[in-house]
Amino acid sequence: MWIFLTDSFLSVVDKGDPTGNTLLVRARRHGDIERVFTEAKVIEGAGTDYRYRARIPRDQVANAIAESVRNINYGNFKNQVAENDRHDVYFEVWRAMNRFQESPRRK
């Protein structure tokens, strides 16, 4: 699952925990995981395309994302993104999804 927050981009997957109790939270930017999960033990450079990653208890991930939803107090997401470079990247995602929306549906 990709999660775009005004100050963080996260990728959350279920990968490699035999108990199923944790999720792997990944990020491309330093600090994105810690902004959402302040106690996370983030690993940098594990040899994959996401530079940062941390194992977080599944319930903690669900609660943090639910809290983010509860705290929405804006009418336009992109306008709330303060970092210029993050805003520009998010806008590119918005443009790509807008093109996807307008393209003919393929089966």
N, CA, C and O of each residue as an XYZ file, in Angstrom:
428
protein
N       0.842     -1.167      0.000
C       0.000      0.000      0.000
C       0.893      1.239      0.000
O       1.821      1.347      0.802
N       0.613      2.137     -0.876
C       1.294      3.423     -0.860
C       0.460      4.403     -0.062
O      -0.760      4.469     -0.220
N       1.112      5.151      0.783
C       0.417      6.143      1.603
C       1.122      7.480      1.421
O       2.301      7.630      1.742
N       0.380      8.438      0.903
C       0.891      9.784      0.724
C       0.322     10.658      1.832
O      -0.888     10.876      1.899
N       1.184     11.152      2.687
C       0.803     12.116      3.718
C       1.421     13.453      3.338
O       2.304     13.497      2.480
N       0.988     14.519      3.943
C       1.502     15.828      3.569
C       2.997     15.961      3.818
O       3.660     16.792      3.198
N       3.534     15.141      4.729
C       4.962     15.241      5.055
C       5.707     13.915      4.955
O       6.861     13.828      5.373
N       5.076     12.891      4.415
C       5.696     11.566      4.329
C       5.076     10.756      3.197
O       3.876     10.837      2.934
N       5.917      9.982      2.542
C       5.447      8.973      1.603
C       5.922      7.630      2.129
O       7.114      7.435      2.368
N       4.983      6.700      2.311
C       5.305      5.391      2.858
C       4.798      4.294      1.932
O       3.777      4.445      1.262
N       5.528      3.198      1.909
C       5.070      1.977      1.270
C       4.986      0.931      2.366
O       5.963      0.681      3.072
N       3.818      0.322      2.505
C       3.599     -0.648      3.582
C       3.279     -1.999      2.960
O       2.359     -2.126      2.151
N       4.065     -3.022      3.358
C       3.874     -4.365      2.816
C       4.006     -5.403      3.935
O       4.594     -5.145      4.986
N       3.451     -6.559      3.678
C       3.583     -7.708      4.578
C       4.661     -8.591      3.969
O       4.418     -9.293      2.987
N       5.854     -8.553      4.556
C       6.970     -9.226      3.911
C       7.935     -9.791      4.947
O       8.598     -9.040      5.662
N       8.010    -11.087      5.022
C       9.060    -11.729      5.783
C       8.879    -11.870      7.275
O       9.843    -12.189      7.970
N       7.683    -11.648      7.803
C       7.450    -11.869      9.228
C       6.575    -13.106      9.380
O       5.376    -13.048      9.111
N       7.160    -14.233      9.811
C       6.375    -15.475      9.903
C       5.219    -15.400     10.884
O       4.256    -16.156     10.757
N       5.295    -14.498     11.869
C       4.199    -14.374     12.833
C       3.049    -13.540     12.288
O       1.920    -13.648     12.766
N       3.332    -12.707     11.287
C       2.302    -11.837     10.738
C       2.000    -10.631     11.614
O       1.050     -9.894     11.349
N       2.805    -10.423     12.664
C       2.525     -9.355     13.624
C       3.091     -8.004     13.214
O       2.683     -6.978     13.759
N       4.024     -7.983     12.263
C       4.600     -6.706     11.852
C       4.428     -6.515     10.353
O       4.254     -7.462      9.587
N       4.485     -5.251      9.977
C       4.502     -4.882      8.571
C       5.825     -4.193      8.288
O       6.437     -3.611      9.183
N       6.258     -4.260      7.053
C       7.465     -3.562      6.653
C       7.046     -2.215      6.084
O       6.360     -2.142      5.065
N       7.468     -1.153      6.756
C       7.177      0.209      6.317
C       8.438      0.727      5.646
O       9.520      0.712      6.232
N       8.283      1.188      4.400
C       9.443      1.623      3.626
C       9.255      3.077      3.205
O       8.135      3.569      3.069
N      10.384      3.746      3.004
C      10.343      5.142      2.567
C      11.521      5.428      1.657
O      12.527      4.718      1.674
N      11.383      6.460      0.878
C      12.451      6.890     -0.019
C      13.237      8.060      0.551
O      14.364      8.316      0.127
N      12.661      8.765      1.499
C      13.294      9.945      2.077
C      13.584      9.741      3.551
O      12.773      9.189      4.295
N      14.760     10.198      3.955
C      15.133     10.169      5.377
C      14.111     10.968      6.181
O      13.764     12.093      5.819
N      13.637     10.379      7.267
C      12.725     11.063      8.169
C      11.258     10.779      7.934
O      10.439     11.031      8.819
N      10.897     10.261      6.769
C       9.479     10.029      6.498
C       8.875      8.996      7.450
O       7.770      9.190      7.957
N       9.584      7.923      7.688
C       9.059      6.894      8.607
C       8.974      7.451     10.018
O       7.971      7.259     10.705
N      10.017      8.138     10.450
C      10.075      8.650     11.826
C       9.016      9.719     12.103
O       8.594      9.883     13.248
N       8.581     10.450     11.070
C       7.530     11.445     11.289
C       6.219     10.776     11.711
O       5.432     11.351     12.464
N       5.999      9.577     11.227
C       4.757      8.860     11.535
C       4.947      7.900     12.707
O       4.053      7.735     13.536
N       6.115      7.274     12.766
C       6.415      6.275     13.793
C       7.676      6.722     14.531
O       8.783      6.312     14.183
N       7.507      7.554     15.538
C       8.647      8.210     16.189
C       9.613      7.232     16.851
O      10.794      7.546     17.001
N       9.146      6.077     17.240
C       9.995      5.101     17.928
C      10.601      4.063     16.987
O      11.281      3.141     17.438
N      10.362      4.203     15.698
C      10.813      3.184     14.738
C      12.333      3.088     14.693
O      13.043      4.089     14.795
N      12.809      1.859     14.537
C      14.229      1.608     14.311
C      14.413      1.443     12.807
O      14.212      0.364     12.250
N      14.794      2.526     12.176
C      14.877      2.568     10.719
C      16.234      2.055     10.266
O      17.272      2.425     10.814
N      16.205      1.203      9.261
C      17.413      0.669      8.641
C      17.586      1.395      7.307
O      16.635      1.545      6.540
N      18.803      1.837      7.047
C      19.091      2.494      5.776
C      19.912      1.565      4.895
O      20.852      0.915      5.353
N      19.535      1.517      3.616
C      20.340      0.809      2.625
C      20.365     -0.690      2.763
O      21.430     -1.272      2.968
N      19.228     -1.328      2.658
C      19.171     -2.787      2.749
C      19.305     -3.444      1.376
O      18.998     -4.626      1.219
N      19.760     -2.684      0.386
C      20.008     -3.257     -0.929
C      18.795     -3.386     -1.822
O      18.829     -4.138     -2.796
N      17.730     -2.678     -1.519
C      16.547     -2.706     -2.377
C      16.238     -1.284     -2.832
O      16.976     -0.351     -2.516
N      15.153     -1.123     -3.570
C      14.869      0.192     -4.141
C      14.406      1.219     -3.110
O      14.536      2.419     -3.353
N      13.877      0.792     -1.981
C      13.527      1.733     -0.906
C      14.720      1.853      0.031
O      15.160      0.855      0.602
N      15.242      3.044      0.193
C      16.456      3.252      0.982
C      16.217      3.035      2.479
O      17.120      2.590      3.188
N      15.009      3.346      2.967
C      14.727      3.276      4.411
C      13.599      2.289      4.670
O      12.651      2.178      3.892
N      13.726      1.574      5.784
C      12.703      0.578      6.135
C      12.695      0.327      7.632
O      13.700      0.510      8.318
N      11.541     -0.096      8.121
C      11.405     -0.442      9.536
C      10.268     -1.442      9.687
O       9.257     -1.363      8.989
N      10.445     -2.368     10.595
C       9.358     -3.293     10.949
C       8.538     -2.635     12.052
O       9.069     -2.236     13.089
N       7.248     -2.532     11.811
C       6.348     -1.858     12.745
C       5.201     -2.817     13.052
O       4.682     -3.460     12.139
N       4.796     -2.927     14.320
C       3.634     -3.767     14.624
C       2.422     -3.366     13.773
O       2.122     -2.185     13.601
N       1.753     -4.369     13.259
C       0.606     -4.177     12.364
C      -0.439     -3.231     12.970
O      -0.927     -2.332     12.285
N      -0.780     -3.427     14.238
C      -1.777     -2.566     14.880
C      -1.304     -1.122     14.973
O      -2.106     -0.197     14.851
N      -0.018     -0.924     15.187
C       0.526      0.430     15.268
C       0.420      1.129     13.908
O       0.103      2.317     13.841
N       0.682      0.394     12.836
C       0.540      0.962     11.493
C      -0.913      1.360     11.261
O      -1.189      2.475     10.819
N      -1.834      0.460     11.553
C      -3.256      0.732     11.342
C      -3.713      1.942     12.162
O      -4.443      2.798     11.661
N      -3.282      2.007     13.410
C      -3.683      3.127     14.269
C      -3.124      4.455     13.779
O      -3.825      5.467     13.808
N      -1.875      4.465     13.330
C      -1.253      5.706     12.857
C      -1.954      6.216     11.596
O      -2.193      7.416     11.457
N      -2.277      5.311     10.690
C      -2.941      5.732      9.458
C      -4.364      6.195      9.770
O      -4.830      7.189      9.213
N      -5.048      5.484     10.650
C      -6.394      5.910     11.050
C      -6.357      7.297     11.695
O      -7.237      8.121     11.448
N      -5.355      7.549     12.509
C      -5.220      8.865     13.153
C      -4.976      9.953     12.114
O      -5.503     11.059     12.236
N      -4.185      9.648     11.102
C      -3.961     10.610     10.021
C      -5.271     10.960      9.323
O      -5.513     12.120      8.988
N      -6.106      9.961      9.107
C      -7.407     10.197      8.481
C      -8.287     11.040      9.397
O      -8.940     11.978      8.941
N      -8.307     10.713     10.674
C      -9.124     11.484     11.619
C      -8.699     12.953     11.691
O      -9.521     13.821     11.985
N      -7.435     13.229     11.428
C      -6.913     14.595     11.557
C      -6.979     15.410     10.271
O      -6.470     16.531     10.240
N      -7.581     14.890      9.222
C      -7.695     15.675      7.990
C      -8.552     16.905      8.267
O      -9.679     16.808      8.752
N      -7.978     18.070      7.943
C      -8.709     19.331      8.164
C      -8.495     20.293      6.994
O      -8.430     21.508      7.185
N      -8.387     19.747      5.795
C      -8.129     20.560      4.613
C      -9.023     20.094      3.473
O      -9.502     18.960      3.457
N      -9.237     20.997      2.522
C     -10.066     20.683      1.366
C      -9.274     20.322      0.129
O      -9.850     19.881     -0.866
N      -7.937     20.505      0.170
C      -7.087     20.168     -0.961
C      -5.771     19.636     -0.433
O      -5.006     20.365      0.199
N      -5.511     18.378     -0.688
C      -4.321     17.710     -0.163
C      -3.035     18.358     -0.662
O      -2.158     18.693      0.134
N      -2.919     18.535     -1.983
C      -1.669     19.054     -2.557
C      -1.294     20.409     -1.966
O      -0.112     20.695     -1.775
N      -2.289     21.245     -1.677
C      -2.003     22.574     -1.126
C      -1.451     22.519      0.297
O      -0.935     23.522      0.789
N      -1.547     21.384      0.960
C      -1.046     21.237      2.329
C       0.394     20.745      2.386
O       0.991     20.705      3.462
N       0.959     20.372      1.245
C       2.320     19.837      1.193
C       3.292     21.017      1.196
O       3.372     21.765      0.221
N       4.031     21.180      2.297
C       4.874     22.361      2.493
C       6.202     22.290      1.732
O       6.673     23.309      1.225
N       6.805     21.111      1.646
C       8.100     20.982      0.963
C       7.890     21.115     -0.549
O       7.099     20.379     -1.138
N       8.593     22.046     -1.161
C       8.413     22.283     -2.597
C       8.719     21.051     -3.436
O       7.954     20.715     -4.340
N       9.828     20.373     -3.150
C      10.176     19.212     -3.980
C       9.188     18.069     -3.775
O       8.867     17.355     -4.725
N       8.698     17.886     -2.538
C       7.686     16.846     -2.284
C       6.393     17.205     -3.024
O       5.768     16.343     -3.641
N       6.000     18.470     -2.959
C       4.799     18.923     -3.659
C       4.916     18.625     -5.155
O       3.970     18.132     -5.769
N       6.083     18.926     -5.742
C       6.271     18.702     -7.169
C       6.154     17.227     -7.529
O       5.558     16.881     -8.549
N       6.715     16.361     -6.701
C       6.629     14.917     -6.948
C       5.186     14.439     -6.796
O       4.700     13.671     -7.627
N       4.508     14.878     -5.761
C       3.106     14.497     -5.571
C       2.252     14.980     -6.747
O       1.338     14.284     -7.188
N       2.562     16.186     -7.249
C       1.815     16.705     -8.391
C       2.023     15.815     -9.608
O       1.088     15.596    -10.379
N       3.234     15.301     -9.792
C       3.494     14.386    -10.905
C       2.672     13.102    -10.761
O       2.171     12.572    -11.753
N       2.536     12.610     -9.551
C       1.681     11.438     -9.311
C       0.240     11.792     -9.647
O      -0.458     11.019    -10.303
N      -0.206     12.967     -9.194
C      -1.572     13.415     -9.490
C      -1.793     13.469    -11.006
O      -2.819     13.007    -11.504
N      -0.829     14.033    -11.732
C      -0.947     14.132    -13.198
C      -1.020     12.756    -13.836
O      -1.838     12.528    -14.728
N      -0.175     11.839    -13.391
C      -0.195     10.483    -13.946
C      -1.534      9.811    -13.693
O      -2.072      9.149    -14.581
N      -2.074      9.971    -12.500
C      -3.367      9.348    -12.185
C      -4.511     10.034    -12.935
O      -5.504      9.393    -13.278
N      -4.370     11.332    -13.187
C      -5.374     12.032    -13.981
C      -5.364     11.512    -15.418
O      -6.422     11.308    -16.014
N      -4.174     11.297    -15.973
C      -4.069     10.709    -17.322
C      -4.674      9.303    -17.329
O      -5.370      8.925    -18.272
N      -4.407      8.538    -16.279
C      -4.951      7.185    -16.168
C      -6.481      7.235    -16.143
O      -7.148      6.431    -16.794
N      -7.019      8.173    -15.396
C      -8.474      8.346    -15.312
C      -9.070      8.660    -16.680
O     -10.134      8.150    -17.031
N      -8.388      9.494    -17.443
C      -8.933      9.952    -18.728
C      -8.642      9.003    -19.886
O      -9.237      9.138    -20.956
N      -7.738      8.048    -19.690
C      -7.394      7.145    -20.787
C      -8.506      6.117    -21.000
O      -9.235      5.773    -20.069
N      -8.625      5.634    -22.234
C      -9.637      4.598    -22.489
C      -9.362      3.361    -21.638
O      -8.214      2.958    -21.452
N     -10.407      2.786    -21.143
C     -10.260      1.589    -20.308
C      -9.830      0.416    -21.161
O     -10.404      0.139    -22.214
N      -8.798     -0.269    -20.676
C      -8.297     -1.447    -21.385
C      -8.614     -2.696    -20.594
O      -8.583     -2.694    -19.363
N      -8.920     -3.762    -21.311
C      -9.207     -5.015    -20.631
C      -8.006     -5.904    -20.661
O      -8.047     -7.016    -20.135
